[in-house]
Amino acid sequence: MLSSLRGSSALLRTCLSSSIARPSISTYARGSLLPRIRTYATQLQEKSNNDAVKDALSRTTSLFKTYKPITPGIRHLRRPLNLHLYEGRPVRALTIARRKTGGRNAHGRITVRHRGGGHRQRIRTVDFMREEPGVYDVVRIEYDPGRSAHIALVRSRNQEHVGVRRWKYILATEGMRAGDEVQSFRQGIPEGFIPGFDDALAAEEREQQQDAGDARGEEGQQAPVAGAAGKESSSHALALGILRTMTLKPGNVLPLKLMPPGTVIHNIALKPEGPGILVRSAGSFGQVMSHEEAGRYVHVRLQSGEVRKVLAECCATVGKVSNPLWKSINLGKAGRSRWLGRRPSVRGVAMNACDHPHGGGRGKSKSNKHPVSIWGWGTKGTRTRKPGPKGPKNSNKMVIRERPRGKEKRSN
């Protein structure tokens, strides 16, 4: 009996070894069975989870995604629909580990309240300078935990750029999708980009250098010069129109002097060689109002309604910032605030008198005090900054019209 079992097992091993063909070393050498090499922009692998369950629990609308309230945490949960977002991980070479401080300074004292905890995050190194010229292809749109707007991963077409220099993160404009092209003209318009534009610029420089009050010769001799100047100005206007048609596209970076009034912009720089620092949050945008006759400053309206002067040599990005529905998100439960690193906020009337100006008293009493902060300054409509002569020197010299406040803001 034992010998028969041993014979059958040996026969089974022989059949299995002959039926299964093992791959040879040459097959591995050709790379067909090698593991996938991690690249800078890896493609998202297909998920094998059950999408039917998700579709059953979700109630999608045209703009937001809501859920069937099978739990209290998702009863009021509302998220904007962003089906174009990449669901994989970011490019690790373009990220930095975020070390949290819990709102404490170098001495260990809390200087910013209501911060602490939260999910582990990595900072995306977004390029706010956009100095490299040339065409960049948008590979994908990603979520950034460090900001409200979405970011776009772009790739340079220049073959000389290798590694991190070829891949960058930029702020995504509204409507930007994978496959789009963006370009930066921070270094100026490339030579030969538009036929006749260089000659038109040279003609304009000659007109500016020529003195308007310089009368040479008789009046009859000035007529041909005026006609030639008219032809040069018309050619310059034509070249400028072609330039705006080819460059004023969402996502492109241009100096403010090349943007016509009414252009919608964001990521505005305040120094010609500095990064963009204004208008960077989700859904925000600025607008070019007018150009000064001297050509030194450009009037720009910011998102708050403030109109200020910005140097014409400074650069900005064309278009609105992405994710305009960010302010309409409903987290649904307190736990999601803790995931974002926000700690609870205690009301002042619930504290003792030694902890807050609203504290103390018998029962819930606010008395006739105006609402103030924990440090005693007003929290509703009271201006704490001192602009003008009593404040910082030359702090508002670039502001033409301040942002609307009070009744002026409510009427708009």
TACORPE-V45235 format. One record per pair of residues at least 24 apart in sequence whose ideal C-beta (glycine too) atoms are under 6 Angstrom apart, sorted by the first residue. I is the first residue (numbers start at 0). GAP is how many residues later the second one is. D is the distance in whole Angstrom. If there is no record, write none. Layout:
# TACORPE-V45235
i-><I	I>
gap-><GAP	GAP>
d-><D	D>
This chain:
# TACORPE-V45235
i-><39	39	40	43	43	72	72	73	75	75	76	77	79	83	83	84	84	85	85	92	93	93	94	94	95	96	97	113	113	115	116	116	117	117	118	120	123	123	125	125	126	126	127	127	128	129	129	129	130	132	132	133	134	134	135	137	137	139	140	147	147	147	148	148	148	148	149	149	151	170	171	172	172	172	173	173	175	181	181	182	183	184	185	185	193	193	193	195	196	196	199	199	199	202	203	247	249	249	251	252	252	254	254	255	255	255	256	258	260	260	262	264	265	265	266	267	268	268	271	271	278	281	281	281	282	282	283	284	303	304	304	305	305	306	306	307	307	308>
gap-><51	127	98	43	44	259	260	258	254	256	255	252	245	57	93	56	58	54	56	71	31	75	27	29	27	25	25	229	231	227	221	224	222	223	220	24	27	45	25	43	41	43	147	148	146	54	56	123	55	51	54	24	46	48	46	40	42	38	31	133	134	178	133	172	173	174	172	173	24	96	150	77	78	146	146	148	75	69	70	69	69	69	67	129	45	48	49	43	42	46	35	36	39	29	32	70	68	69	66	62	64	58	60	42	56	58	55	29	27	29	25	51	51	55	50	48	45	46	41	42	24	39	41	44	38	41	37	35	99	98	99	96	97	93	94	90	91	89>
d-><5	5	5	6	4	6	4	6	5	5	3	4	4	5	6	6	6	4	5	5	5	6	4	6	5	6	5	5	5	5	6	6	6	3	5	5	6	5	6	5	5	6	4	5	5	4	6	4	6	6	5	5	5	5	5	6	4	5	5	5	4	5	4	5	5	5	4	5	6	6	4	4	5	4	4	5	6	4	6	5	4	5	5	5	6	5	5	5	4	6	5	4	4	4	6	6	6	3	5	5	5	6	5	4	5	6	4	5	5	5	5	4	6	5	4	4	5	5	4	6	6	6	4	4	6	3	5	4	4	4	5	6	4	5	4	5	5	5>
